[in-house]
Amino acid sequence: MTQRKYLLTLAGPTAVGKTQVAIEIAKHFNTEIINADSRQVYREMKIGTAVPTLGQLAAVPHYFIGSRSIQEYYNASMFEQDAIALLTRLFVGHDLVIMTGGSGMYMDAVCSGIDDFPAVNALIREQLRSDFQQKGMEWLRSRIKESDPEYYEQVDLNNPKRLLKALEIITMTDRPYSSFLTRNKKEREFSIIPVGLNVERTVLYRNINQRVDSMIREGLVSEVEALFPFRHFNALNTVGYKEIFDHLDGKISLEEAIDLIKRHSRQYARRQITWFRKNSDIRWFAPEERMAIIKFAEEKMQPE
């Protein structure tokens, strides 16, 4: 690329307002949006993942929204490859592209690359999976907390697949999983403009509670019911779905499920903030500071 290209990354916790801000910035720069959300990529999960509305999707081209089925395996490494290939095409017609989402690992994969991990012994993997089946999530979480408190503060504690992967590496190497997250940054042919959105905690929690109530009104329970035969898929082991599955199993009432979704969403938001705060390069803004974000981006795009 002869002219420098830029990827504006718009990070932030769930329900902070990233979607609409990204759209307004994209309109200003006449550009397109890459979605970095590990659950919105699945087409069967619309209500519970708060995908952009049809009007929002029509306003600006979006990528990686409903592009996969829950029956397909997908991870951050695959997203890195797909997103880099897409950026190569998008940069032909745009000097700046926007990537937004709440999945820090997906965003880091595109910006810096994925770390290489040692291969795991099959016997260790099978033993840990057997232990998990017998002892459950609390056992798995406590093992990670004891073995790697740094990673415990970053990881989605409701994602057993990710936790098991970390524990496999820890068990095999006797080293914290976080020590392999070396951030050996890959060289990219574009510059990163890192932006973050955040609000006061009370405002964020109110937004989360209102969003969950809206999901229920829009038919979240029916969406989860339709996915019940696939509940064992890893994609569905996430906030908003697992709680409704428990309700459908008769373990908890709908009211209890809704309260748990709100609580788990608030916990997830705190972990997202912790993850993104590790990047000292991110410039933080309030969601209403659209013009300030645009000015910041334009300054970064000025030739030195």
C-alpha positions as semicolon CSV with decimal commas, in nm:
position;residue;x (nm);y (nm);z (nm)
1;M;0,000;0,000;0,000
2;T;0,155;0,329;-0,109
3;Q;-0,067;0,548;0,108
4;R;-0,087;0,478;0,479
5;K;-0,407;0,304;0,585
6;Y;-0,573;0,319;0,926
7;L;-0,785;0,087;1,137
8;L;-0,986;0,271;1,401
9;T;-1,065;0,026;1,680
10;L;-1,367;0,121;1,890
11;A;-1,360;-0,081;2,212
12;G;-1,569;-0,076;2,526
13;P;-1,796;-0,280;2,754
14;T;-2,129;-0,426;2,654
15;A;-2,420;-0,178;2,631
16;V;-2,195;0,129;2,627
17;G;-2,321;0,234;2,284
18;K;-2,044;0,121;2,047
19;T;-2,273;0,028;1,756
20;Q;-2,431;0,369;1,702
21;V;-2,108;0,560;1,760
22;A;-1,928;0,338;1,508
23;I;-2,201;0,402;1,252
24;E;-2,181;0,779;1,292
25;I;-1,803;0,777;1,261
26;A;-1,823;0,547;0,959
27;K;-2,066;0,784;0,790
28;H;-1,831;1,077;0,846
29;F;-1,539;0,892;0,688
30;N;-1,757;0,718;0,426
31;T;-1,619;0,383;0,533
32;E;-1,725;0,038;0,656
33;I;-1,739;-0,154;0,984
34;I;-1,577;-0,482;1,087
35;N;-1,760;-0,642;1,378
36;A;-1,536;-0,799;1,643
37;D;-1,779;-0,992;1,858
38;S;-1,732;-1,363;1,919
39;R;-2,107;-1,424;1,947
40;Q;-2,266;-1,183;1,700
41;V;-2,084;-1,376;1,429
42;Y;-2,344;-1,656;1,467
43;R;-2,658;-1,606;1,262
44;E;-2,887;-1,798;1,498
45;M;-2,803;-1,571;1,792
46;K;-2,959;-1,233;1,721
47;I;-3,164;-1,114;2,015
48;G;-2,940;-1,243;2,292
49;T;-2,626;-1,092;2,140
50;A;-2,784;-0,751;2,064
51;V;-2,687;-0,749;1,698
52;P;-2,732;-0,416;1,519
53;T;-3,085;-0,348;1,397
54;L;-3,177;-0,382;1,030
55;G;-3,174;-0,003;1,007
56;Q;-2,825;0,015;1,154
57;L;-2,697;-0,258;0,923
58;A;-2,846;-0,073;0,625
59;A;-2,688;0,258;0,726
60;V;-2,328;0,135;0,692
61;P;-2,187;-0,193;0,554
62;H;-2,105;-0,433;0,840
63;Y;-1,898;-0,753;0,827
64;F;-1,897;-1,063;1,050
65;I;-2,259;-1,019;1,162
66;G;-2,441;-1,353;1,134
67;S;-2,175;-1,483;0,899
68;R;-2,142;-1,825;1,065
69;S;-2,367;-2,096;1,203
70;I;-2,344;-2,212;1,563
71;Q;-2,268;-2,555;1,415
72;E;-1,940;-2,420;1,271
73;Y;-1,624;-2,394;1,479
74;Y;-1,479;-2,043;1,487
75;N;-1,211;-1,880;1,700
76;A;-0,993;-1,569;1,731
77;S;-0,718;-1,711;1,511
78;M;-0,965;-1,776;1,228
79;F;-1,112;-1,429;1,278
80;E;-0,763;-1,280;1,249
81;Q;-0,709;-1,444;0,912
82;D;-1,054;-1,350;0,783
83;A;-1,036;-0,991;0,905
84;I;-0,687;-0,927;0,766
85;A;-0,796;-1,062;0,427
86;L;-1,104;-0,839;0,437
87;L;-0,903;-0,532;0,536
88;T;-0,675;-0,585;0,239
89;R;-0,982;-0,554;0,014
90;L;-1,143;-0,267;0,204
91;F;-0,827;-0,059;0,205
92;V;-0,835;-0,051;-0,173
93;G;-1,122;0,196;-0,155
94;H;-1,084;0,339;0,198
95;D;-0,802;0,503;0,389
96;L;-0,973;0,425;0,720
97;V;-1,183;0,127;0,831
98;I;-1,357;0,085;1,167
99;M;-1,347;-0,228;1,382
100;T;-1,574;-0,237;1,684
101;G;-1,688;-0,497;1,934
102;G;-1,659;-0,624;2,286
103;S;-1,436;-0,927;2,226
104;G;-1,093;-0,807;2,329
105;M;-0,922;-1,123;2,208
106;Y;-1,070;-1,084;1,860
107;M;-0,963;-0,720;1,840
108;D;-0,614;-0,798;1,969
109;A;-0,581;-1,076;1,714
110;V;-0,633;-0,832;1,427
111;C;-0,416;-0,557;1,575
112;S;-0,129;-0,765;1,711
113;G;-0,171;-1,127;1,608
114;I;-0,238;-1,444;1,807
115;D;0,028;-1,600;2,027
116;D;0,158;-1,946;1,946
117;F;0,089;-2,207;2,213
118;P;0,255;-2,547;2,264
119;A;0,060;-2,851;2,153
120;V;-0,128;-3,017;2,437
121;N;-0,085;-3,383;2,522
122;A;-0,406;-3,571;2,441
123;L;-0,403;-3,755;2,774
124;I;-0,386;-3,429;2,969
125;R;-0,672;-3,287;2,765
126;E;-0,893;-3,590;2,821
127;Q;-0,818;-3,601;3,195
128;L;-0,902;-3,233;3,246
129;R;-1,220;-3,262;3,044
130;S;-1,323;-3,562;3,250
131;D;-1,248;-3,370;3,572
132;F;-1,456;-3,080;3,446
133;Q;-1,751;-3,307;3,366
134;Q;-1,740;-3,445;3,719
135;K;-1,659;-3,129;3,918
136;G;-1,817;-2,849;3,718
137;M;-1,757;-2,481;3,648
138;E;-1,670;-2,370;4,001
139;W;-1,385;-2,622;4,012
140;L;-1,260;-2,502;3,674
141;R;-1,275;-2,135;3,773
142;S;-1,096;-2,198;4,103
143;R;-0,814;-2,386;3,925
144;I;-0,758;-2,091;3,691
145;K;-0,776;-1,842;3,979
146;E;-0,516;-2,037;4,176
147;S;-0,285;-2,109;3,883
148;D;-0,307;-1,784;3,689
149;P;-0,479;-1,494;3,870
150;E;-0,377;-1,252;3,594
151;Y;-0,563;-1,450;3,327
152;Y;-0,853;-1,506;3,568
153;E;-0,915;-1,130;3,567
154;Q;-0,930;-1,120;3,187
155;V;-1,109;-1,434;3,073
156;D;-1,481;-1,489;3,024
157;L;-1,550;-1,700;3,332
158;N;-1,864;-1,841;3,168
159;N;-1,667;-1,991;2,878
160;P;-1,550;-2,342;2,980
161;K;-1,379;-2,404;2,649
162;R;-1,149;-2,106;2,700
163;L;-1,087;-2,195;3,063
164;L;-1,007;-2,556;2,977
165;K;-0,765;-2,448;2,707
166;A;-0,580;-2,232;2,960
167;L;-0,575;-2,509;3,220
168;E;-0,439;-2,757;2,964
169;I;-0,143;-2,527;2,892
170;I;-0,087;-2,460;3,263
171;T;-0,093;-2,831;3,351
172;M;0,137;-2,934;3,069
173;T;0,398;-2,659;3,106
174;D;0,370;-2,570;3,476
175;R;0,360;-2,207;3,368
176;P;0,078;-1,951;3,386
177;Y;-0,125;-1,936;3,067
178;S;-0,086;-1,557;3,067
179;S;0,292;-1,600;3,031
180;F;0,230;-1,729;2,678
181;L;0,039;-1,414;2,590
182;T;0,366;-1,253;2,494
183;R;0,212;-0,998;2,261
184;N;0,487;-1,056;2,006
185;K;0,327;-0,801;1,785
186;K;0,291;-0,883;1,418
187;E;0,378;-0,608;1,177
188;R;0,071;-0,480;0,997
189;E;0,050;-0,276;0,678
190;F;-0,182;-0,031;0,849
191;S;-0,178;0,190;1,158
192;I;-0,408;0,145;1,456
193;I;-0,613;0,432;1,598
194;P;-0,726;0,288;1,934
195;V;-1,041;0,444;2,080
196;G;-1,244;0,333;2,380
197;L;-1,594;0,419;2,502
198;N;-1,693;0,420;2,866
199;V;-1,948;0,578;3,099
200;E;-2,005;0,599;3,472
201;R;-2,060;0,255;3,622
202;T;-2,415;0,337;3,736
203;V;-2,505;0,448;3,383
204;L;-2,352;0,135;3,232
205;Y;-2,542;-0,092;3,470
206;R;-2,866;0,088;3,393
207;N;-2,800;0,043;3,021
208;I;-2,733;-0,328;3,073
209;N;-3,052;-0,379;3,273
210;Q;-3,259;-0,194;3,014
211;R;-3,103;-0,394;2,731
212;V;-3,185;-0,725;2,900
213;D;-3,546;-0,614;2,956
214;S;-3,564;-0,518;2,589
215;M;-3,427;-0,858;2,484
216;I;-3,701;-1,032;2,680
217;R;-3,968;-0,816;2,516
218;E;-3,821;-0,888;2,171
219;G;-3,849;-1,264;2,222
220;L;-3,527;-1,391;2,377
221;V;-3,703;-1,686;2,540
222;S;-3,843;-1,800;2,204
223;E;-3,502;-1,760;2,041
224;V;-3,341;-1,978;2,308
225;E;-3,622;-2,235;2,288
226;A;-3,553;-2,277;1,917
227;L;-3,187;-2,341;1,996
228;F;-3,252;-2,591;2,275
229;P;-3,145;-2,896;2,067
230;F;-2,805;-2,731;2,017
231;R;-2,747;-2,619;2,374
232;H;-2,430;-2,829;2,404
233;F;-2,255;-2,617;2,139
234;N;-1,990;-2,388;2,283
235;A;-2,135;-2,084;2,106
236;L;-2,447;-2,107;2,322
237;N;-2,262;-2,136;2,651
238;T;-2,280;-1,762;2,700
239;V;-2,467;-1,498;2,898
240;G;-2,832;-1,467;2,800
241;Y;-2,859;-1,821;2,670
242;K;-2,736;-2,046;2,949
243;E;-2,964;-1,874;3,202
244;I;-3,271;-1,923;2,980
245;F;-3,169;-2,286;2,923
246;D;-3,173;-2,331;3,302
247;H;-3,520;-2,177;3,310
248;L;-3,642;-2,408;3,034
249;D;-3,498;-2,700;3,233
250;G;-3,715;-2,594;3,525
251;K;-3,416;-2,513;3,746
252;I;-3,503;-2,145;3,792
253;S;-3,797;-1,916;3,724
254;L;-3,799;-1,673;3,433
255;E;-3,765;-1,385;3,677
256;E;-3,458;-1,548;3,830
257;A;-3,313;-1,609;3,483
258;I;-3,358;-1,243;3,390
259;D;-3,191;-1,129;3,712
260;L;-2,900;-1,365;3,648
261;I;-2,857;-1,238;3,292
262;K;-2,833;-0,884;3,424
263;R;-2,587;-0,983;3,695
264;H;-2,367;-1,190;3,464
265;S;-2,375;-0,913;3,201
266;R;-2,253;-0,662;3,459
267;Q;-1,973;-0,899;3,561
268;Y;-1,879;-0,946;3,196
269;A;-1,871;-0,568;3,143
270;R;-1,625;-0,532;3,431
271;R;-1,398;-0,796;3,279
272;Q;-1,414;-0,621;2,942
273;I;-1,309;-0,293;3,100
274;T;-1,019;-0,469;3,275
275;W;-0,907;-0,620;2,946
276;F;-0,921;-0,297;2,747
277;R;-0,760;-0,089;3,023
278;K;-0,443;-0,296;2,979
279;N;-0,389;-0,111;2,650
280;S;-0,245;0,223;2,757
281;D;-0,263;0,349;2,397
282;I;-0,643;0,360;2,395
283;R;-0,788;0,713;2,408
284;W;-1,110;0,704;2,608
285;F;-1,422;0,903;2,527
286;A;-1,784;0,922;2,638
287;P;-2,032;0,791;2,377
288;E;-2,167;1,143;2,312
289;E;-1,821;1,272;2,218
290;R;-1,855;1,169;1,853
291;M;-1,695;1,483;1,711
292;A;-1,402;1,459;1,952
293;I;-1,340;1,100;1,834
294;I;-1,354;1,212;1,470
295;K;-1,110;1,496;1,540
296;F;-0,877;1,255;1,721
297;A;-0,884;1,017;1,423
298;E;-0,823;1,297;1,173
299;E;-0,522;1,417;1,372
300;K;-0,380;1,065;1,378
301;M;-0,418;1,043;1,000
302;Q;-0,218;1,359;0,937
303;P;0,123;1,293;0,782
304;E;0,408;1,337;1,028
